[in-house]
């Protein structure tokens, strides 16, 4: 069960010159929640509230390789930096583990050998499997057979070079079995030697990876993928290559065998790149002017339910231009073509030509490496400027900073407030904000304790929690401090029904078939009880009596669709104007008297009227009233 202790005073800070770490601002426009982060070099992972107060902490035996994730069941999924790795590059890990709320290791897995290594990032799938980003060692000899160029060292010697190539492993944590995999080395292209493998024109193969791009023989960490994300709606994967200055989208629906080929999967393209964006130079369909990214990180789809759902967000480090940006693009997904991506022709790069949205602040915001960003439920953007150890939130429409926090940790050690110069080494790979209603908190006891930094400053921080503040509303939130106009009130309305005898009316879960006034309480989808007053009246069947007289030997009368020529009493059931059954009765008589001879009648006919009392001349086949001077009235219809 979710337990939450809430304190109202914590920490934006009084503006004091000696402040160097912790919370600098928390404005009403900020999205209230809990922020997860880990300072690289520390084995601890923290969850803080919007006032910078620690509410939860996990402890591991290993520093993270880079990423940590809070799962929906309250467990922590994290990368682990093992000491026994044989590779050395930024983001090395080798291990993956899941910690329960008490920091017990409930699952661990290693990709750590002389030829393979897990690194940087991972992703949990809806079925519980874990996608692991890893490298595999490719020997110089194998690289040569695939068209890798030779290189010359400072002494003039010509040599070949080993490669670290990216792969993705999908592991079932229940069995520890690899159930799916993808290898970048299966999707190469080269244009240097037609006698070697993978030869072709680079621009003709946008789904392939140019083996000789972004490699000078000095650093085997050639692709250096640093993030992975999964889209369940599309069954596609994004991985991010900062050395190629672009991200790639892959088809996860392909089998492992198909993923090693260029045919198969829902897309029909096997394991080839479905879509790439950021630097069309990498596949010879552009030049330096077309390059949008510079050593970017954290390429991911914006999740469903958020303002920019389905678009792709990237932390663009900008390590050449000297400032960072958060960029969003709207990819040209072709839903009519197996969720492939639109490519206009055989010479142009993938669109779009321009960014959908971008934010930068070259004075206050720059991280040449690591880092990430997240769109929040209110549309704001949470930014982790990792090299600065800075996590801040901007209001999406105004770009105003509405929450600002400097991580008060260097490795495992808290920083003393006021330490000058400001700390270096409090770097953070990524930060993530969670709603207070996130399901992962149901199994955690979130207990506000104190801020992480030592010697903290006084605080007058207040939580700005948007919600309904009216206690008369049915969605009243006692924790809300800002009324967001979401209050919903009970609905009261009245209704009346006229029903036929034997019919009924359903109101909510009740059925009514008698005359009366009824009151019902309904529970609406917004949680409000609504009151309905219902008045029911019943229309009984109408009964009509009709009499007709026809002359002996006259033709058949058609009455209510029935042909009649024999005298007698007849009955029929009709539907009246209000939809109820009505009964009409007919008495038919046959008279031997023909047309009335008015002049020889002992009574004097005064006038003839129709059924409405309007005087009319004598007419055949029409019911008429004959009014005599002795006061008698006869109703007749002469049928001919």
Long-range contacts (C-beta under 8 A, 24 or more apart in sequence): 1-442, 2-441, 2-442, 2-444, 3-444, 3-445, 3-446, 4-436, 4-441, 4-446, 5-446, 5-447, 5-448, 6-448, 6-463, 6-479, 7-51, 7-53, 7-448, 8-462, 8-463, 9-51, 9-459, 9-460, 9-461, 9-462, 10-49, 10-51, 10-52, 10-53, 10-448, 10-451, 10-459, 10-461, 10-463, 11-51, 11-52, 11-53, 11-451, 11-456, 11-457, 11-459, 11-461, 12-51, 12-52, 12-459, 12-460, 12-461, 13-457, 13-459, 13-461, 14-457, 14-458, 14-459, 14-460, 16-457, 18-417, 18-418, 18-420, 18-457, 19-417, 19-418, 19-457, 20-406, 20-415, 20-417, 20-418, 20-419, 20-420, 20-422, 20-423, 21-406, 21-407, 21-408, 21-415, 21-417, 21-419, 21-422, 21-423, 21-426, 21-453, 22-52, 22-405, 22-406, 22-408, 22-417, 22-451, 22-452, 22-453, 22-456, 22-457, 23-51, 23-52, 23-404, 23-405, 23-451, 23-459, 23-461, 24-404, 24-405, 24-406, 25-401, 25-402, 25-403, 25-404, 26-50, 26-51, 26-52, 26-402, 26-403, 26-461, 26-462, 26-464, 27-400, 27-402, 27-403, 27-464, 28-402, 28-464, 28-482, 29-380, 29-395, 29-400, 29-402, 29-464, 30-380, 30-393, 30-402, 30-403, 30-464, 31-376, 31-377, 31-378, 31-380, 31-382, 31-393, 31-403, 31-433, 32-436, 32-463, 32-464, 32-465, 32-466, 33-376, 33-433, 33-434, 33-435, 33-436, 33-438, 34-433, 34-434, 34-436, 34-438, 34-441, 34-446, 35-382, 35-391, 35-405, 35-431, 35-432, 35-433, 35-434, 36-68, 36-70, 36-431, 36-432, 36-433, 36-434, 37-384, 37-391, 37-407, 37-428, 37-430, 37-431, 37-432, 38-64, 38-68, 38-78, 38-428, 38-429, 39-389, 39-407, 39-409, 39-410, 39-411, 39-426, 39-427, 39-428, 40-64, 40-66, 40-370, 40-427, 40-428, 40-429, 41-410, 41-411, 41-412, 41-425, 41-427, 42-409, 42-411, 42-412, 43-412, 44-412, 45-76, 45-78, 46-452, 47-446, 48-405, 48-452, 49-448, 49-463, 50-403, 50-461, 50-463, 50-464, 51-459, 51-461, 51-462, 51-463, 52-405, 52-451, 52-452, 52-461, 53-448, 53-449, 53-450, 53-451, 54-448, 54-449, 54-450, 54-451, 54-452, 55-446, 55-447, 55-448, 55-449, 56-444, 56-445, 56-446, 56-447, 58-99, 58-103, 59-103, 60-97, 60-99, 60-103, 60-105, 61-105, 62-95, 62-97, 64-93, 64-429, 65-91, 65-92, 65-93, 65-94, 65-95, 65-118, 65-119, 65-120, 66-91, 66-93, 66-119, 66-120, 66-121, 66-226, 66-370, 66-429, 66-430, 67-120, 67-121, 67-122, 67-227, 67-429, 67-430, 69-122, 69-124, 69-432, 70-432, 70-434, 70-438, 70-440, 71-98, 71-124, 71-440, 72-438, 72-439, 72-440, 73-439, 73-440, 73-443, 74-100, 74-101, 74-440, 74-441, 74-442, 74-443, 74-444, 75-99, 75-100, 75-101, 75-106, 75-440, 76-103, 77-122, 77-124, 77-130, 79-118, 79-119, 79-120, 79-121, 79-122, 80-108, 82-110, 82-112, 84-112, 85-112, 85-117, 86-113, 86-114, 86-117, 87-117, 87-135, 87-137, 87-164, 89-119, 89-164, 89-219, 89-221, 89-224, 90-224, 90-369, 91-119, 91-120, 91-224, 91-226, 92-117, 92-119, 93-117, 93-118, 93-119, 93-120, 94-118, 94-119, 96-122, 96-130, 96-132, 96-171, 98-173, 101-443, 101-444, 107-173, 109-171, 109-173, 109-176, 111-169, 116-167, 120-225, 120-226, 120-227, 121-225, 121-226, 121-227, 121-228, 122-228, 123-228, 123-229, 123-230, 123-237, 125-170, 125-230, 125-232, 126-232, 128-172, 128-173, 128-174, 129-170, 129-171, 129-172, 129-173, 129-179, 130-170, 130-171, 130-173, 131-168, 131-169, 131-170, 131-228, 131-230, 131-237, 132-168, 132-169, 132-170, 132-171, 133-166, 133-168, 133-225, 133-227, 133-228, 133-239, 134-166, 134-167, 134-168, 134-169, 135-164, 135-165, 135-166, 135-167, 135-221, 136-164, 136-165, 136-167, 136-183, 136-185, 137-162, 137-163, 137-164, 137-220, 138-162, 138-163, 138-164, 138-165, 138-185, 143-211, 144-196, 145-196, 145-197, 146-185, 146-188, 146-190, 146-196, 146-197, 146-198, 146-211, 147-188, 147-190, 147-191, 147-192, 147-193, 147-196, 147-197, 147-198, 147-199, 147-211, 147-212, 148-190, 148-211, 148-212, 148-215, 149-192, 149-212, 149-217, 150-217, 151-216, 151-217, 151-218, 159-217, 161-215, 161-217, 161-218, 161-220, 162-220, 163-215, 163-220, 163-222, 164-220, 164-221, 164-222, 164-223, 165-222, 165-223, 166-223, 166-225, 166-239, 166-241, 168-228, 168-237, 168-239, 168-250, 180-252, 180-255, 180-256, 180-259, 181-256, 181-259, 182-237, 182-250, 182-256, 182-259, 182-260, 182-271, 183-259, 183-260, 183-271, 184-209, 184-223, 186-259, 186-260, 186-261, 186-271, 187-262, 187-271, 187-272, 187-273, 201-284, 202-283, 202-284, 203-283, 203-284, 203-285, 203-346, 203-347, 204-346, 205-283, 206-273, 206-276, 206-283, 206-285, 206-343, 206-349, 206-350, 207-262, 207-269, 207-272, 207-273, 207-274, 208-272, 208-273, 208-283, 209-273, 210-282, 210-283, 210-284, 213-244, 213-281, 213-282, 214-243, 214-244, 214-282, 226-297, 226-298, 226-370, 227-297, 227-298, 227-299, 227-300, 227-372, 229-299, 229-300, 229-301, 231-301, 233-304, 234-333, 234-339, 235-266, 236-274, 236-339, 238-299, 238-300, 238-301, 238-312, 239-299, 240-296, 240-297, 240-298, 240-299, 240-314, 242-293, 242-295, 242-296, 242-297, 242-317, 243-295, 244-278, 244-279, 244-282, 245-278, 245-279, 245-282, 245-291, 245-292, 245-293, 245-294, 245-295, 245-296, 246-276, 246-277, 246-278, 246-279, 246-282, 246-293, 247-276, 247-277, 247-278, 247-296, 247-299, 247-312, 247-314, 248-273, 248-275, 248-276, 249-273, 249-274, 249-275, 249-276, 249-331, 249-341, 250-274, 266-338, 266-339, 267-338, 267-339, 267-340, 268-338, 268-340, 269-340, 274-340, 274-341, 275-331, 275-340, 275-341, 275-350, 276-350, 277-312, 277-329, 277-331, 277-350, 278-314, 280-349, 280-350, 283-349, 285-347, 285-348, 285-349, 286-349, 290-349, 292-316, 292-327, 292-355, 293-327, 294-318, 294-319, 294-320, 294-321, 295-319, 295-320, 295-368, 295-369, 296-327, 297-369, 297-370, 297-371, 297-372, 297-386, 298-371, 298-372, 298-373, 298-430, 302-328, 302-375, 305-377, 306-375, 306-376, 306-377, 306-379, 307-375, 307-379, 307-396, 308-356, 308-357, 308-375, 308-379, 311-356, 313-373, 313-374, 313-375, 314-373, 315-367, 315-371, 315-372, 315-373, 315-383, 315-384, 316-358, 317-367, 317-368, 317-369, 317-371, 318-360, 318-366, 318-368, 319-368, 319-369, 322-362, 322-366, 323-360, 323-361, 323-362, 323-365, 323-366, 324-360, 324-365, 324-366, 324-367, 324-368, 324-371, 324-385, 325-358, 325-359, 325-360, 326-358, 326-359, 326-360, 326-373, 326-381, 326-383, 327-355, 327-357, 327-358, 328-355, 328-356, 328-357, 328-358, 329-355, 329-356, 330-356, 359-383, 359-394, 359-399, 361-399, 365-390, 365-392, 370-427, 370-428, 370-429, 370-430, 371-429, 371-430, 372-429, 372-430, 372-431, 374-431, 374-432, 374-433, 376-433, 377-435, 378-466, 382-431, 382-432, 382-433, 384-428, 384-429, 384-430, 384-431, 386-427, 386-428, 386-429, 386-430, 387-427, 389-423, 389-425, 389-426, 389-427, 389-428, 391-428, 391-431, 393-433, 408-451, 408-452, 408-453, 408-454, 409-452, 414-452, 414-453, 414-454, 415-453, 415-454, 416-453, 416-454, 416-455, 417-453, 417-454, 417-455, 417-456, 417-457, 418-455, 474-526, 474-527, 474-528, 474-529, 475-526, 475-527, 475-528, 488-526, 488-527, 488-528, 489-528, 490-528, 490-529, 490-530, 490-531, 491-524, 491-528, 491-530, 491-531, 492-530, 492-531, 492-532, 492-533, 493-530, 493-531, 493-532, 493-533, 494-532, 494-533, 494-534, 494-535, 495-532, 495-533, 495-534, 495-535, 496-534, 496-535, 496-536, 496-537, 497-534, 497-535, 497-536, 497-537, 498-536, 498-537, 498-538, 498-539, 498-578, 499-536, 499-537, 499-538, 499-539, 500-538, 500-539, 500-541, 500-578, 500-579, 500-580, 500-581, 501-538, 501-539, 501-540, 501-541, 501-580, 501-581, 505-534, 505-536, 507-532, 507-534, 508-532, 512-536, 514-538, 539-578, 539-580, 540-580, 541-580, 541-581, 541-582, 541-583, 542-576, 542-580, 542-582, 542-583, 543-582, 543-583, 543-584, 543-585, 544-582, 544-583, 544-584, 544-585, 545-584, 545-585, 545-587, 546-584, 546-585, 546-586, 546-587, 547-586, 547-587, 547-588, 547-589, 547-635, 548-586, 548-587, 548-588, 548-589, 548-623, 548-637, 548-639, 549-588, 549-589, 549-590, 549-591, 549-636, 549-637, 550-588, 550-589, 550-590, 550-591, 550-637, 550-638, 550-639, 551-590, 551-591, 551-592, 551-593, 551-594, 551-638, 551-639, 551-640, 552-590, 552-591, 552-592, 554-639, 554-640, 555-639, 555-640, 557-588, 557-639, 559-586, 559-588, 560-584, 564-588, 594-638, 595-638, 596-626, 596-636, 601-628, 603-628, 603-629, 603-630, 603-632, 604-628, 604-629, 604-630, 605-629
